[in-house]
Amino acid sequence: MIYLVEDDAALRSSLIAMIKESAQLEVSGSSGTEQEACDWLQRHSADWRLAVVDLFLLQGSGLGVLSSLRERQTGQKIVVLTNYATPDIRRRALALGADAVFDKGRELQDFLAYCSALSGSDNKAQPAPAPSD
């Protein structure tokens, strides 16, 4: 189960369709603000497998979402998907607990491959390594 934190409604719809088609995974919920994301992810702490987080939100930031998820269950992954995947942002996101950081414009196929690896049966498939700078 994937939870998507993305403030752009059109992009959110496109990402949901791409994840479903490419990775055969369902996006169970989404939000466009830090507070909505933190509330849902904490209330459903056992119900999600992957949180996909944008950094710039309608309210708050994806960094705040990352901070709120420092303690999570084994096997739960957090991916930052942003247009601002600079080396500094990558370092900050990884330091806050992100498992991977992908640039929306240049690494979307890598992101979808990462999601596909998570859809492997019985969690045997390992996600592809995140791009590094």
C-alpha positions in Angstrom: 0.0 0.0 0.0 1.4 3.4 -1.1 0.6 6.8 0.4 1.4 9.8 -1.8 2.2 13.2 -0.5 2.0 15.6 -3.5 0.3 19.0 -3.6 -0.3 19.2 -7.4 -3.6 17.5 -8.0 -2.9 16.8 -11.7 0.5 15.4 -11.0 -0.9 13.4 -8.1 -3.4 11.8 -10.5 -0.8 11.1 -13.1 1.6 9.5 -10.5 -1.2 7.3 -9.1 -2.0 6.0 -12.7 1.7 5.4 -13.4 2.4 3.6 -10.2 -0.7 1.4 -10.7 0.3 0.6 -14.3 4.0 0.3 -14.0 4.4 -1.3 -10.6 1.0 -3.0 -10.1 0.7 -1.2 -6.7 -2.3 0.6 -5.3 -2.1 4.1 -3.9 -4.3 3.9 -0.9 -4.3 7.6 0.0 -2.9 10.9 -0.7 -2.6 14.4 0.6 -1.2 17.8 -0.3 -0.1 19.1 3.1 2.4 18.1 5.8 -0.3 17.9 8.5 -2.7 15.7 6.5 0.2 13.4 5.6 1.5 13.1 9.1 -1.9 12.5 10.6 -2.8 9.8 8.0 0.5 8.0 8.2 0.5 8.0 12.0 -3.2 6.8 12.2 -2.5 4.1 9.7 1.0 3.3 10.9 0.7 -0.5 10.1 -1.2 0.0 6.8 1.4 1.5 4.5 4.5 0.0 2.8 5.8 3.0 0.9 5.3 6.7 1.5 6.2 8.9 -1.6 6.8 12.5 -0.4 7.2 15.7 -2.4 9.2 18.4 -0.6 7.2 21.5 -1.4 3.6 21.2 -0.2 0.5 23.4 0.1 1.3 23.7 3.8 4.4 22.6 5.5 7.1 20.5 3.8 8.1 17.0 2.9 11.0 17.4 5.3 8.5 17.7 8.1 6.8 14.5 7.0 10.2 12.7 6.9 10.9 13.9 10.4 7.6 12.6 11.7 8.3 9.1 10.3 11.7 8.5 11.8 10.3 5.6 13.7 8.5 3.2 11.4 8.0 -0.5 11.0 10.6 -2.7 9.4 9.9 -2.9 5.7 8.3 0.5 5.4 10.0 2.7 2.9 10.0 6.4 2.3 10.9 7.9 -1.0 11.3 11.6 -1.8 10.1 12.5 -5.3 10.9 16.2 -6.0 11.8 18.6 -8.7 14.6 19.9 -6.4 16.8 16.8 -6.0 20.0 18.8 -5.5 23.0 17.2 -3.7 22.1 19.1 -0.6 18.5 18.1 -0.6 19.4 14.5 -1.2 21.7 14.6 1.8 19.1 16.3 4.0 16.3 13.9 3.0 18.5 10.8 3.5 19.7 12.1 6.9 16.0 12.5 7.9 15.3 8.9 7.0 14.4 8.8 3.3 15.4 5.5 1.7 15.8 7.1 -1.7 15.4 10.5 -3.5 14.3 10.8 -7.1 14.1 13.8 -9.4 10.6 14.1 -10.9 12.0 15.4 -14.2 15.0 13.2 -14.7 14.5 10.0 -12.6 10.9 9.2 -12.9 11.6 5.8 -14.6 14.1 5.0 -11.8 11.4 5.8 -9.3 8.9 3.5 -11.1 11.5 0.8 -11.2 12.0 1.2 -7.4 8.2 0.9 -6.9 8.1 -2.2 -9.2 10.8 -3.9 -7.1 8.7 -3.3 -4.0 5.7 -5.1 -5.6 7.7 -8.4 -5.8 6.0 -11.3 -4.1 6.6 -11.9 -0.4 8.9 -8.9 -0.3 11.7 -11.0 -1.9 12.5 -8.4 -4.5 14.9 -5.7 -3.4 14.4 -2.1 -4.6 16.9 -0.9 -7.1 19.5 1.4 -5.5 18.6 5.1 -5.5 20.6 7.3 -7.9 23.5 9.1 -6.2 25.4 12.2 -7.0 
